[in-house]
Amino acid sequence: MANRSRRGWLLGAAVAVCTATATPGLSAAQPAPVDQQECSAVRTNWSVEAKPHAAPESLLNTYSDKGKGWTGGDSTYSVKLSGGRTVWVFSDTFLGPVNPDGSRPTTTPFINNSFVVQRGHSLKTVTGGTRTNPTALVPPPANGWYWFGAAGTSKAGRNLDILAVQFERTGPGQWDWQWVSNHLARFDSRTLKLKELVPLPSAANVQWSAWQLSEGGYTYIYGVEDLGAAKYQHVARVRGDDLKGRWQYWTGAGWSADETASARVLEGVANEHSVTRWGDGYLLVTHDTNELFSKRVLGYFSCSPVGPWVNPVELYQTPETGAEGSYGDGDIITYNSHDHPDQRSGSTLLVSYNVNSLDPNTDLYADVSIYRPRFLGITLTPGANR
């Protein structure tokens, strides 16, 4: 069980649980000096109304309780595909069964990545392997595993493209593991079968997996330089929608073909966050990793997809977190909040976040409800300009 649900510790906790050091050639932690145009997204004072338990939370919970497939996972990216399908993309995943009292058998299958396909109110779990012996969609290497990051499509929707990060064990201990490299996991969007696993740039200690944004003829890729107690956003891009193309990296003043010239854009982001169009500007949604085990979900604004990110507003405080949270358990953490623009309704965002435990071998088996995503309907209303 040493492998189970370690993702929450790494991605949400801002704890130095993997080997990481600052990389020479990266700029200091300064905002990218882009001219901040006079866009209303930045000028506006935004007020926030957050409503928990937004759809599809109840649908996923009911499906989980039945214990017939997916019963919990994290990452929680989403992509709309043809045929009225939404693919929910998960990393570490528990499968059924579920006991009548809401606990999990200790023998329940656990894999490192999976899909749940939604069509209307119908859900279906997709894994690798067989029905009796399910495995991860991307088979793990001999000494590690792959976690899924942001997802998108390419080639007019024929491909489902997922940013996948590889980790490896470095010893027998619980914390003996580290990030290794970045990959593109390309699936056939019709069959959801893996077509290829392609290495992506990995030379700058940046996990290029946080987000994908299609904008202005480019796909922007958002990554995180994870130093444990400090996490910094970086930005790359490729022309068009094929992530196998030539990458360019934001240096703080322009674009470079040198990955090690990539600049730190914003400190305090989570390993998974989102950057989406918001009116005439852009909105970044992230858990606040400037605080240890934070319950704060923040929104930042910019007139450019590469920042600078300014005027942070608190979108929500997660009620599950810590000893004073809804579980009354000091081991419960929340992490990796981000938007789902494919599910957006007008000015209301659909934001998800993940819940986990620092004692997973006890808590996640005792209560199936912990390790499931939560969804928020967040409405931003403009007030007076700044």
Secondary structure by P-SEA (a helix, b strand, c coil): ccccccccccccccccccccccccccccccccccccccccccccbbbbbbbccccaaaaaaaaaaacccccccccbbbbbbccbbbbbbbcccccccccccccccccccccccbbbbbcccbbbbbbcccccccccccccccccccccccccccccccccccbbbbbbbcccccccccccbbbbbccccccccccccccccccccccccccccccccbbbbbbbbccccbbbbbbbbbcccccccbbbbbccccccccccccccccccccccccccccccbbbbbbcccccccccbbbbbbcccccccccccccccccccccccccccccccccccccccccccccccccccbbbbbccccccccccccccbbbbbbbbbbbcccc
